[in-house]
Amino acid sequence: MSGSDPTVVGEETENSTRPHAGSHSVSSTEMRLDVDEEHFESPLPEEEDLEDDNLAALDQIRSRTRSRPGYETIEWKIDDPENPKNWGNAKKCVVVALTSMLVLNSTIGSALPSQAIPFITAYFGVTSQEQRVLPISVFLVGYVFGPLIWGPLSEHMGRRRLTLATFTSFALFTMGCALAPSWGALLVLRFFTGVFAASPIAIVAGILADVYGDARTRGRAFGVFMVVTTLGPLISPIISGYAAETIGWRWAFWINLMYAGATLACVLFLPETYEPVLLERRARRLREQDPIRNKVVAPRELEETDVRQLISVVLARPLRMLVTEPIVACCCAYLGLVYAVFYMSFQAYPIIYQGLYHLSPGEAGLTYLSVGVGAAVALPIFWNWDAVLARAQARDAAWVRREEYRRLPLACIGGPLFVVSLFWMGWSARPGVPFAVPLLAGIPFGAGMVLIFFAILNYLVDAYEVFAASANAASSTSRSVLAVVLPFATTKMFDRLGIAGACSLLGGLLAVMCVIPFVFIWKGEAIRARSKFCVALRERREKLARRAEERRRRQEREEMREKSKREGGEAQMQHAVEQQEV
């Protein structure tokens, strides 16, 4: 064997049925949970099959394991240096920094034309108010479809190869936008830019799960990702506003392309983090070094996944959860409305700060920074709550055993903040009131939005465990759809209702929605008790507990047998020595 000696689990001679990693957009959490529970030990033939009828009925992705007589399966050693979870903190921080750069590129691209829209429409002779929304909306349509493609592919190709391919394509389509000869060409190019820009957003959570085994550390890294996701669209209006009024609207895309090129040069150093791909590479390397002695194979090389079922799960399970799960439906509606209002602000802010306060496009772009300040404020709030939660878990406080109590209090803070910000902005933006007064409303707007997303996305993970990726896929798709559709109504709504009326309407809708976390804290446990998905997960946990107990007992019996053999052998040796002395 090579210097990086793999752990050999056992000879593959029997077919078995095991959960497949699936796709990140649908079942990355499945993969992580499967690795944590089964990856370091070979299955016990006597134990009952973990995948019962309830899970199968819910379209659990299944795969068959081919037998390859004479070959042994390799797995990670607990302290294996090639396992991403065992990398040093410096290397993990590099991974987080590089993925953050990718996400920042993607999200800057989403709202990039916002402050340049008047210049773009004037250049192409577009007069329809509805069409002015399209450069951002078609990009977000790409966000709807992109994760369904890149999630599964990231677990087929590996994270690094897919990232390099999609980000290069993103850069090329961004260059195409800068060179667009017509309005129609610009919209088509924006759509494909959005499709490829969805790649880092679709796989970044999987990358964080690859390198951080500890849930708390992973959650803190995810907090950084959430803030970066929010900051990207807020930087876009500054770029497009100043570029459009000084050197031309096309330069907004050229500037984004320059940043993308610099990011691409850095991302060349991004290591592969997906464990099944790394194990497959190790197995191939060992076979190439010594094909006779190293008859080893990675688990990934033995799997035969039902592709039709995989596609069915990718498309069907998120929709099924959206329709049949009250928790998922309510969370998706709430997040969708918050996300849509965020993208509606890219039409509302120019109405307020350019139309009412007569700021230039570049100056109006700077007003989004107050939202960024609020998003940054949310991060230490999240970290402090995480510290409170960790201390409560250390002393085994009863309240931390409930998912609702662990996650939703942040949404109970963020929801009212978000509502207050809308009424604040709507009723303070008027002649005679300095623009700084409504501008400061952006701070609770940004903080509230990020806290809501922190709380609810983590709650979905806790509540649905192995199905969390499907729940998040439902959330991602539904909120992208709302963010595409609702901004079309922004201009007409503000024209007919006025700034105060439009903001009050949105604030009223969100005031109703912000009750959802409070209701779940009150009745969430009872709702989950009636959920088919949660019932299946509870039964799965019970089976895992029985497996763990059986494994512990078996290990104790084996240790007792080994001890008996050693004691018996020592007694025989002592007897032989005595006989020789006689």
LUMPAGU-897505 format. One record per residue (C-alpha): residue number from 1; chain; z, x, y. Coordinates in pm, 1 decimal. Layout:
LUMPAGU-897505
tilum/bamar/Z/X/Y
NUM/A/Z/X/Y
...
end
This chain:
LUMPAGU-897505
tilum/bamar/Z/X/Y
1/A/0.0/0.0/0.0
2/A/-43.1/99.6/362.7
3/A/225.5/213.1/597.1
4/A/271.7/-141.4/730.3
5/A/386.9/-258.7/391.7
6/A/340.7/-633.3/349.9
7/A/580.4/-857.4/171.1
8/A/419.6/-979.9/-149.8
9/A/523.3/-1335.4/-218.6
10/A/382.2/-1408.0/-557.1
11/A/74.2/-1437.8/-769.5
12/A/-151.7/-1732.0/-684.3
13/A/-221.3/-1901.6/-1012.5
14/A/-141.5/-2264.3/-942.4
15/A/-289.7/-2520.0/-707.4
16/A/-51.2/-2669.5/-458.9
17/A/-67.9/-2901.7/-164.2
18/A/72.9/-2778.4/162.5
19/A/52.6/-2871.8/529.9
20/A/-231.1/-2700.8/710.7
21/A/-193.0/-2549.8/1050.4
22/A/-461.1/-2776.7/1185.4
23/A/-540.8/-2744.7/1551.5
24/A/-322.2/-2666.9/1838.9
25/A/-425.7/-2975.4/2027.4
26/A/-317.8/-3182.6/1732.4
27/A/-90.3/-2990.8/1504.8
28/A/17.6/-2654.8/1636.3
29/A/374.0/-2773.2/1607.9
30/A/300.6/-2854.9/1244.3
31/A/199.1/-2496.4/1191.2
32/A/508.0/-2358.4/1359.2
33/A/741.5/-2582.1/1165.1
34/A/565.1/-2500.9/839.2
35/A/596.6/-2129.2/905.8
36/A/963.8/-2150.7/992.6
37/A/1051.3/-2344.3/677.2
38/A/822.0/-2206.9/410.5
39/A/639.6/-1897.9/529.3
40/A/885.6/-1636.4/408.7
41/A/944.6/-1772.7/59.7
42/A/720.1/-1887.1/-219.2
43/A/727.9/-2257.9/-302.0
44/A/965.3/-2363.5/-577.0
45/A/767.3/-2544.2/-848.0
46/A/1063.8/-2758.5/-952.0
47/A/1112.3/-2902.4/-606.7
48/A/962.3/-3233.0/-509.6
49/A/653.9/-3228.5/-292.0
50/A/746.6/-3218.2/72.4
51/A/452.4/-3428.8/179.2
52/A/555.4/-3779.7/79.8
53/A/372.0/-4108.8/111.8
54/A/503.2/-4177.3/461.5
55/A/362.9/-3854.0/600.4
56/A/36.4/-3898.3/413.5
57/A/5.2/-4249.9/552.3
58/A/33.9/-4105.3/901.1
59/A/-265.1/-3875.6/841.2
60/A/-74.6/-3554.8/782.2
61/A/-334.2/-3278.4/758.2
62/A/-341.0/-3153.2/401.7
63/A/-511.6/-2859.5/236.5
64/A/-555.1/-2740.7/-118.2
65/A/-476.6/-2386.1/-220.3
66/A/-737.9/-2216.7/-435.3
67/A/-614.3/-2013.2/-726.7
68/A/-719.6/-1649.1/-732.6
69/A/-586.7/-1498.1/-1056.7
70/A/-471.8/-1139.3/-1028.4
71/A/-424.1/-1150.7/-652.1
72/A/-92.5/-1163.1/-469.7
73/A/-19.1/-1338.2/-141.5
74/A/114.6/-1130.1/146.1
75/A/355.3/-1253.5/411.1
76/A/547.6/-1096.1/696.6
77/A/859.2/-897.4/635.0
78/A/1145.0/-1025.6/847.9
79/A/1135.1/-716.8/1073.1
80/A/759.2/-653.4/1046.7
81/A/644.7/-482.8/1370.3
82/A/299.5/-643.7/1348.5
83/A/447.8/-993.3/1356.8
84/A/408.8/-1116.0/1719.0
85/A/760.9/-1257.2/1712.5
86/A/893.1/-903.6/1654.7
87/A/703.6/-745.6/1944.3
88/A/907.4/-587.0/2221.5
89/A/991.2/-777.2/2537.9
90/A/747.8/-569.3/2743.4
91/A/452.6/-661.2/2521.9
92/A/553.7/-1027.2/2520.8
93/A/576.4/-1023.9/2900.5
94/A/224.3/-879.1/2915.4
95/A/102.0/-1168.0/2698.8
96/A/273.8/-1421.9/2927.1
97/A/131.5/-1253.0/3238.7
98/A/-223.5/-1247.8/3101.0
99/A/-212.1/-1609.8/2985.7
100/A/-69.4/-1708.7/3325.8
101/A/-366.5/-1540.1/3493.7
102/A/-601.0/-1737.7/3270.4
103/A/-426.9/-2066.4/3346.8
104/A/-424.2/-1989.9/3719.6
105/A/-802.1/-1932.0/3710.9
106/A/-854.2/-2258.2/3527.8
107/A/-639.9/-2467.7/3759.6
108/A/-778.2/-2309.6/4076.5
109/A/-1120.4/-2416.6/3954.7
110/A/-1009.8/-2777.9/3911.0
111/A/-962.4/-2855.7/4281.6
112/A/-1173.8/-2574.8/4425.2
113/A/-1426.8/-2794.9/4614.2
114/A/-1155.5/-3012.1/4775.3
115/A/-1165.2/-2882.8/5135.8
116/A/-1534.4/-2791.6/5112.8
117/A/-1652.4/-3142.0/5016.1
118/A/-1774.7/-3237.6/5368.3
119/A/-1980.0/-2918.2/5385.6
120/A/-2119.9/-2959.4/5031.7
121/A/-2218.6/-3324.4/5080.3
122/A/-2376.0/-3246.4/5418.1
123/A/-2576.1/-2961.4/5261.3
124/A/-2711.8/-3181.8/4981.6
125/A/-2749.0/-3495.0/5195.8
126/A/-2493.5/-3703.7/5002.7
127/A/-2359.0/-3995.3/5209.6
128/A/-2175.2/-4210.0/4951.9
129/A/-1795.6/-4192.7/4979.2
130/A/-1760.2/-4247.2/4603.0
131/A/-1976.8/-3945.4/4523.1
132/A/-1756.5/-3718.2/4733.4
133/A/-1493.6/-3738.4/4458.2
134/A/-1732.3/-3628.9/4182.0
135/A/-1709.0/-3245.7/4206.5
136/A/-1339.5/-3265.3/4113.6
137/A/-1363.7/-3567.4/3882.1
138/A/-1638.7/-3430.3/3658.4
139/A/-1437.8/-3109.5/3619.5
140/A/-1142.6/-3318.9/3498.5
141/A/-1371.8/-3498.1/3253.0
142/A/-1416.6/-3154.3/3098.9
143/A/-1037.6/-3138.3/3070.8
144/A/-1052.9/-3455.6/2859.8
145/A/-1291.5/-3313.5/2599.4
146/A/-1218.1/-2941.3/2613.4
147/A/-878.3/-2940.8/2437.1
148/A/-1020.6/-3137.3/2144.3
149/A/-1265.7/-2850.3/2087.2
150/A/-1069.7/-2537.8/2174.1
151/A/-743.8/-2629.6/2003.5
152/A/-890.1/-2641.5/1651.0
153/A/-1118.5/-2344.4/1715.5
154/A/-828.9/-2126.1/1830.3
155/A/-679.1/-2155.2/1483.6
156/A/-1011.0/-2083.2/1316.5
157/A/-1132.1/-1793.2/1532.9
158/A/-794.8/-1668.6/1653.3
159/A/-658.5/-1684.6/2006.7
160/A/-813.4/-1366.0/2144.7
161/A/-1176.1/-1415.7/2038.9
162/A/-1179.9/-1773.7/2161.9
163/A/-1015.1/-1680.5/2490.9
164/A/-1269.2/-1408.2/2564.0
165/A/-1563.8/-1632.0/2471.6
166/A/-1452.1/-1937.0/2668.3
167/A/-1331.2/-1747.4/2973.2
168/A/-1659.2/-1556.9/2996.0
169/A/-1839.2/-1892.3/2982.3
170/A/-1606.7/-2029.0/3251.5
171/A/-1698.5/-1736.3/3477.0
172/A/-2071.5/-1785.6/3415.4
173/A/-2059.0/-2157.0/3495.6
174/A/-1854.8/-2080.9/3808.2
175/A/-2135.8/-1848.5/3914.1
176/A/-2377.7/-2131.8/3839.4
177/A/-2184.0/-2357.2/4078.8
178/A/-2217.2/-2093.9/4350.2
179/A/-2595.2/-2091.7/4296.8
180/A/-2641.8/-2467.5/4238.0
181/A/-2979.5/-2578.8/4380.3
182/A/-2899.2/-2952.1/4391.5
183/A/-2615.1/-3204.2/4390.5
184/A/-2692.8/-3309.8/4032.7
185/A/-2700.2/-2949.2/3911.8
186/A/-2365.6/-2883.1/4080.0
187/A/-2205.8/-3179.9/3901.8
188/A/-2341.4/-3075.2/3560.9
189/A/-2222.0/-2719.0/3613.7
190/A/-1880.0/-2843.1/3726.7
191/A/-1847.0/-3048.2/3407.7
192/A/-1914.5/-2748.9/3182.6
193/A/-1687.4/-2531.8/3396.5
194/A/-1411.8/-2785.8/3327.1
195/A/-1481.0/-2787.9/2953.7
196/A/-1440.6/-2410.3/2929.4
197/A/-1153.1/-2403.6/3179.9
198/A/-960.2/-2631.9/2943.4
199/A/-938.3/-2352.9/2685.2
200/A/-636.6/-2159.3/2822.1
201/A/-451.4/-2483.6/2892.8
202/A/-519.0/-2602.5/2536.7
203/A/-398.0/-2286.1/2364.3
204/A/-133.9/-2134.8/2593.5
205/A/148.8/-2332.4/2431.4
206/A/29.0/-2204.9/2093.5
207/A/30.0/-1846.6/2221.6
208/A/386.1/-1887.2/2349.4
209/A/488.0/-2030.7/2012.6
210/A/320.5/-1732.6/1842.0
211/A/525.1/-1471.9/2026.9
212/A/857.1/-1649.0/2089.0
213/A/1048.8/-1765.7/1784.2
214/A/1353.7/-1862.5/1988.1
215/A/1313.3/-2213.2/2131.5
216/A/1514.1/-2138.4/2444.6
217/A/1312.9/-1828.6/2538.5
218/A/991.2/-2011.1/2461.9
219/A/1102.2/-2298.3/2684.8
220/A/1169.7/-2061.8/2974.4
221/A/824.4/-1906.2/2933.2
222/A/674.8/-2255.2/2920.2
223/A/848.6/-2325.8/3251.3
224/A/655.9/-2039.2/3410.1
225/A/334.7/-2183.2/3264.4
226/A/410.9/-2527.3/3414.2
227/A/467.2/-2382.5/3761.9
228/A/145.3/-2178.2/3740.5
229/A/-40.9/-2491.4/3630.2
230/A/81.5/-2665.7/3944.8
231/A/18.9/-2376.3/4184.0
232/A/-347.6/-2331.0/4088.3
233/A/-480.4/-2655.3/4238.7
234/A/-267.5/-2595.1/4550.0
235/A/-432.4/-2258.2/4616.6
236/A/-781.3/-2409.8/4583.9
237/A/-786.3/-2597.9/4918.1
238/A/-687.2/-2282.3/5104.9
239/A/-977.8/-2090.7/4951.0
240/A/-1236.0/-2365.4/4998.1
241/A/-1114.6/-2467.1/5345.0
242/A/-1137.1/-2124.5/5505.7
243/A/-1446.3/-2019.4/5308.9
244/A/-1641.8/-2334.0/5395.2
245/A/-1575.5/-2319.7/5769.4
246/A/-1634.0/-1944.5/5806.3
247/A/-1875.3/-1796.1/5551.4
248/A/-2013.9/-2101.6/5370.0
249/A/-1903.5/-2339.6/5093.2
250/A/-2072.9/-2137.1/4818.1
251/A/-1830.2/-1854.8/4886.0
252/A/-1544.6/-2068.0/4754.5
253/A/-1705.0/-2034.7/4411.0
254/A/-1789.9/-1667.6/4463.0
255/A/-1425.1/-1592.2/4545.9
256/A/-1314.0/-1775.2/4232.4
257/A/-1569.8/-1576.2/4034.3
258/A/-1431.5/-1247.7/4172.0
259/A/-1082.8/-1340.6/4060.7
260/A/-1220.7/-1449.1/3722.8
261/A/-1393.5/-1112.1/3683.3
262/A/-1073.6/-923.3/3759.7
263/A/-886.3/-1146.1/3515.0
264/A/-1147.6/-1093.0/3245.7
265/A/-1106.6/-715.9/3277.2
266/A/-732.4/-757.0/3220.6
267/A/-770.3/-1009.6/2938.8
268/A/-964.3/-751.9/2737.8
269/A/-618.3/-609.2/2664.1
270/A/-479.9/-942.0/2536.6
271/A/-370.1/-889.1/2173.7
272/A/-428.6/-1140.8/1896.8
273/A/-114.5/-1350.2/1846.9
274/A/-206.8/-1605.9/1579.8
275/A/-14.2/-1507.7/1266.1
276/A/-253.6/-1641.2/995.7
277/A/-540.3/-1442.6/1149.1
278/A/-326.8/-1127.4/1169.2
279/A/-221.9/-1162.5/804.6
280/A/-583.7/-1213.3/703.3
281/A/-681.9/-893.5/885.2
282/A/-400.6/-705.6/713.1
283/A/-508.3/-829.6/369.7
284/A/-868.1/-725.6/433.9
285/A/-757.9/-385.5/560.4
286/A/-547.9/-324.8/249.1
287/A/-832.6/-428.4/18.7
288/A/-1072.7/-195.6/199.7
289/A/-829.5/96.7/170.3
290/A/-782.4/58.0/-205.4
291/A/-971.3/-232.3/-369.1
292/A/-829.8/-147.7/-712.8
293/A/-459.3/-129.0/-631.6
294/A/-442.8/-362.0/-332.9
295/A/-532.3/-697.3/-487.5
296/A/-376.0/-894.6/-204.0
297/A/-482.4/-1203.0/-14.3
298/A/-354.5/-1386.2/295.0
299/A/-249.1/-1752.1/266.9
300/A/-525.5/-1847.7/509.6
301/A/-789.8/-1710.8/271.0
302/A/-676.3/-1948.3/-3.5
303/A/-680.0/-2269.9/196.4
304/A/-948.9/-2532.2/156.8
305/A/-904.7/-2789.8/430.4
306/A/-1063.7/-3132.8/415.9
307/A/-1274.6/-3103.0/731.5
308/A/-1346.0/-3475.2/751.4
309/A/-976.1/-3550.5/735.8
310/A/-904.8/-3280.7/994.6
311/A/-1152.1/-3439.6/1236.0
312/A/-1007.5/-3780.7/1160.7
313/A/-657.9/-3659.0/1243.3
314/A/-772.4/-3478.7/1559.0
315/A/-930.9/-3794.9/1693.9
316/A/-728.7/-4073.8/1535.7
317/A/-363.6/-3974.7/1535.1
318/A/-319.2/-3929.0/1913.6
319/A/-484.9/-4267.2/1970.7
320/A/-270.3/-4427.9/1701.1
321/A/45.7/-4289.4/1857.0
322/A/-64.3/-4407.9/2200.6
323/A/-112.2/-4762.4/2069.4
324/A/176.7/-4796.3/1822.2
325/A/453.6/-4575.4/1964.7
326/A/635.7/-4724.7/2267.9
327/A/783.0/-4386.5/2359.2
328/A/442.4/-4216.7/2359.8
329/A/277.2/-4505.1/2545.5
330/A/540.9/-4513.7/2820.7
331/A/550.6/-4135.1/2858.7
332/A/170.3/-4120.3/2878.4
333/A/160.2/-4396.6/3140.0
334/A/425.1/-4224.1/3351.4
335/A/276.5/-3874.8/3327.4
336/A/-72.4/-4015.9/3379.6
337/A/23.0/-4189.5/3703.6
338/A/208.5/-3881.9/3834.6
339/A/-88.6/-3659.2/3748.5
340/A/-335.4/-3903.4/3906.4
341/A/-132.2/-3922.7/4229.0
342/A/-129.8/-3542.4/4238.0
343/A/-511.7/-3534.1/4228.2
344/A/-533.4/-3828.9/4470.3
345/A/-354.4/-3604.2/4719.0
346/A/-670.6/-3392.7/4743.0
347/A/-834.2/-3692.8/4912.9
348/A/-518.3/-3811.8/5092.5
349/A/-417.5/-3483.7/5259.8
350/A/-748.5/-3447.3/5450.0
351/A/-711.1/-3808.6/5569.0
352/A/-361.7/-3733.4/5700.5
353/A/-387.1/-3378.5/5830.8
354/A/-751.8/-3362.7/5937.2
355/A/-804.3/-3726.5/6031.8
356/A/-467.3/-3796.3/6196.7
357/A/-348.7/-3452.1/6308.8
358/A/-695.9/-3295.9/6359.9
359/A/-626.7/-2974.4/6169.0
360/A/-921.9/-2760.3/6061.8
361/A/-1020.7/-2755.4/5690.9
362/A/-854.2/-2416.7/5647.1
363/A/-535.7/-2525.6/5823.5
364/A/-528.7/-2849.1/5623.3
365/A/-557.2/-2641.9/5306.8
366/A/-238.0/-2459.5/5399.5
367/A/-45.1/-2788.5/5398.7
368/A/-56.8/-2788.7/5017.3
369/A/175.8/-2489.2/5014.7
370/A/474.3/-2718.8/5071.4
371/A/401.1/-2876.1/4732.3
372/A/391.3/-2526.1/4583.5
373/A/732.5/-2450.2/4733.1
374/A/867.4/-2762.6/4564.4
375/A/715.4/-2659.2/4231.6
376/A/878.8/-2316.4/4263.0
377/A/1214.8/-2480.3/4342.8
378/A/1190.3/-2679.8/4019.7
379/A/1188.2/-2365.2/3805.2
380/A/1547.7/-2248.3/3876.4
381/A/1663.7/-2610.7/3840.0
382/A/1506.4/-2614.5/3494.2
383/A/1657.5/-2277.1/3401.7
384/A/2004.7/-2379.8/3519.3
385/A/1986.2/-2700.5/3317.8
386/A/1873.7/-2494.3/3020.6
387/A/2183.4/-2274.9/3062.3
388/A/2408.1/-2584.1/3073.3
389/A/2238.7/-2710.1/2758.7
390/A/2286.5/-2375.8/2581.5
391/A/2659.0/-2370.2/2660.9
392/A/2697.6/-2726.5/2535.6
393/A/2515.1/-2639.8/2214.0
394/A/2737.5/-2334.4/2165.9
395/A/3048.6/-2552.1/2167.8
396/A/2869.2/-2819.4/1959.5
397/A/2905.3/-3095.0/2218.0
398/A/2817.1/-3436.4/2077.9
399/A/2574.2/-3528.2/2355.6
400/A/2332.4/-3241.9/2286.3
401/A/2249.9/-3385.4/1943.0
402/A/2046.9/-3661.4/2105.8
403/A/1699.4/-3571.8/2224.1
404/A/1724.4/-3808.6/2521.8
405/A/2037.9/-3642.4/2659.2
406/A/1895.5/-3293.8/2617.0
407/A/1568.4/-3341.9/2801.2
408/A/1546.3/-3657.1/3012.1
409/A/1815.7/-3589.9/3277.7
410/A/1563.7/-3364.5/3454.3
411/A/1322.2/-3659.0/3475.7
412/A/1607.0/-3871.3/3612.4
413/A/1624.0/-3620.3/3899.5
414/A/1250.1/-3561.6/3937.9
415/A/1143.5/-3927.1/3932.8
416/A/1341.0/-4037.6/4240.1
417/A/1241.8/-3717.2/4423.2
418/A/874.7/-3795.6/4365.0
419/A/916.5/-4155.3/4486.7
420/A/1109.7/-4050.7/4798.2
421/A/839.5/-3797.2/4886.6
422/A/569.7/-4066.7/4893.2
423/A/766.1/-4301.1/5120.2
424/A/866.9/-4004.7/5336.8
425/A/507.5/-3893.9/5382.2
426/A/368.6/-4244.6/5430.2
427/A/610.9/-4356.7/5699.0
428/A/642.2/-4028.1/5888.8
429/A/268.4/-3952.9/5918.1
430/A/189.0/-4128.6/6246.9
431/A/91.6/-4037.1/6602.3
432/A/381.1/-3894.3/6796.9
433/A/553.9/-3749.7/6489.9
434/A/494.2/-3374.0/6440.0
435/A/285.5/-3294.6/6133.2
436/A/570.8/-3076.9/6002.1
437/A/772.3/-3391.4/5922.7
438/A/531.2/-3536.1/5661.9
439/A/449.5/-3180.1/5557.8
440/A/807.7/-3126.9/5437.3
441/A/766.8/-3426.8/5205.7
442/A/555.8/-3197.4/4989.6
443/A/869.0/-3013.1/4873.4
444/A/1028.0/-3308.2/4685.5
445/A/675.2/-3408.7/4579.7
446/A/617.0/-3075.3/4401.9
447/A/970.6/-3042.7/4265.6
448/A/976.1/-3398.7/4135.6
449/A/638.4/-3368.9/3964.6
450/A/724.0/-3045.2/3784.5
451/A/1067.0/-3172.7/3674.0
452/A/908.3/-3489.4/3534.4
453/A/658.4/-3284.0/3334.6
454/A/926.0/-3039.1/3215.8
455/A/1143.7/-3321.1/3089.6
456/A/893.2/-3554.3/2928.6
457/A/672.2/-3295.8/2758.1
458/A/979.8/-3129.7/2606.2
459/A/1116.9/-3470.9/2507.6
460/A/796.2/-3552.3/2319.4
461/A/827.0/-3222.1/2131.5
462/A/1189.8/-3291.3/2038.5
463/A/1133.3/-3654.6/1943.9
464/A/817.5/-3608.1/1735.0
465/A/858.3/-3252.4/1601.6
466/A/570.3/-3196.7/1359.3
467/A/368.5/-3469.7/1535.3
468/A/448.1/-3341.0/1885.2
469/A/107.8/-3181.9/1934.8
470/A/-58.3/-3516.9/1865.2
471/A/177.4/-3686.6/2110.9
472/A/96.3/-3422.4/2371.7
473/A/-276.0/-3457.9/2297.9
474/A/-243.6/-3830.4/2370.9
475/A/-59.6/-3744.2/2691.4
476/A/-312.5/-3481.1/2798.7
477/A/-613.8/-3704.2/2736.7
478/A/-466.8/-4014.8/2899.9
479/A/-350.5/-3835.9/3214.0
480/A/-684.8/-3659.5/3252.5
481/A/-861.8/-3996.3/3228.4
482/A/-636.3/-4143.7/3498.1
483/A/-684.7/-3835.4/3715.6
484/A/-1061.2/-3886.9/3686.8
485/A/-1059.4/-4260.2/3763.4
486/A/-787.6/-4328.8/4022.8
487/A/-902.2/-4079.4/4290.6
488/A/-1217.5/-4289.7/4333.5
489/A/-995.3/-4555.9/4492.8
490/A/-810.2/-4320.4/4727.6
491/A/-1031.2/-4335.2/5035.5
492/A/-1078.4/-4713.4/5026.0
493/A/-707.2/-4767.9/4964.1
494/A/-608.3/-4556.0/5264.1
495/A/-876.1/-4719.9/5480.9
496/A/-760.7/-5073.3/5397.4
497/A/-383.3/-5026.1/5370.8
498/A/-332.9/-4739.3/5610.1
499/A/-136.3/-4424.7/5534.9
500/A/200.4/-4602.6/5522.3
501/A/72.8/-4890.9/5308.5
502/A/-114.3/-4671.0/5059.3
503/A/177.4/-4431.4/5012.5
504/A/416.9/-4726.3/4979.2
505/A/198.9/-4885.1/4710.8
506/A/195.4/-4562.5/4509.1
507/A/566.0/-4508.5/4571.5
508/A/643.1/-4861.1/4451.2
509/A/445.7/-4813.6/4129.1
510/A/621.5/-4485.6/4060.5
511/A/959.6/-4639.3/4143.9
512/A/900.4/-4877.9/3853.2
513/A/784.6/-4593.9/3629.8
514/A/1079.5/-4369.6/3710.8
515/A/1306.4/-4619.1/3532.6
516/A/1149.9/-4511.5/3199.3
517/A/1369.8/-4200.4/3142.3
518/A/1683.5/-4403.7/3216.4
519/A/1576.9/-4670.3/2965.4
520/A/1510.1/-4405.8/2700.0
521/A/1852.0/-4248.0/2755.9
522/A/1997.7/-4595.3/2703.0
523/A/1782.0/-4721.4/2412.8
524/A/1567.2/-4427.1/2304.1
525/A/1756.8/-4362.1/1981.9
526/A/1716.8/-4726.4/1874.7
527/A/1344.8/-4717.4/1957.5
528/A/1296.7/-4402.0/1750.5
529/A/1484.2/-4561.4/1459.9
530/A/1203.2/-4821.0/1437.1
531/A/919.7/-4570.3/1474.6
532/A/711.1/-4502.0/1162.3
533/A/654.3/-4145.3/1273.8
534/A/1021.4/-4078.9/1344.0
535/A/1127.3/-4241.6/1014.5
536/A/886.0/-4013.2/829.2
537/A/1026.4/-3713.3/1014.1
538/A/1383.9/-3811.1/930.0
539/A/1293.1/-3833.7/560.9
540/A/1120.0/-3496.0/591.2
541/A/1434.1/-3339.1/736.8
542/A/1641.2/-3483.7/452.7
543/A/1402.8/-3335.6/196.1
544/A/1411.2/-3000.6/371.3
545/A/1790.4/-3009.2/361.6
546/A/1781.2/-3079.2/-12.2
547/A/1535.2/-2793.4/-60.7
548/A/1756.7/-2556.0/134.4
549/A/2062.9/-2658.1/-66.6
550/A/1874.8/-2617.6/-395.2
551/A/1748.7/-2276.9/-285.5
552/A/2101.9/-2170.2/-192.1
553/A/2240.5/-2281.4/-527.8
554/A/1959.7/-2108.9/-714.1
555/A/2023.0/-1787.8/-525.1
556/A/2393.5/-1805.4/-611.9
557/A/2311.0/-1853.9/-982.0
558/A/2071.5/-1557.6/-976.0
559/A/2332.5/-1339.6/-806.7
560/A/2589.2/-1438.1/-1070.1
561/A/2344.9/-1353.5/-1350.6
562/A/2267.0/-1016.4/-1191.8
563/A/2637.0/-945.4/-1153.6
564/A/2698.5/-1036.8/-1517.8
565/A/2416.3/-807.7/-1629.6
566/A/2552.3/-518.3/-1424.4
567/A/2905.2/-568.4/-1555.4
568/A/2775.6/-599.7/-1912.9
569/A/2568.0/-284.5/-1874.7
570/A/2862.1/-90.3/-1735.0
571/A/3081.7/-205.9/-2026.2
572/A/2820.1/-92.9/-2279.0
573/A/2787.8/247.8/-2112.0
574/A/3165.4/291.2/-2111.7
575/A/3177.9/200.6/-2479.3
576/A/2900.4/452.4/-2558.4
577/A/3085.5/728.1/-2370.9
578/A/3402.3/652.5/-2563.6
579/A/3211.5/667.0/-2892.7
580/A/3064.7/1006.3/-2801.9
581/A/3408.5/1140.3/-2716.0
582/A/3540.2/1024.4/-3053.9
end
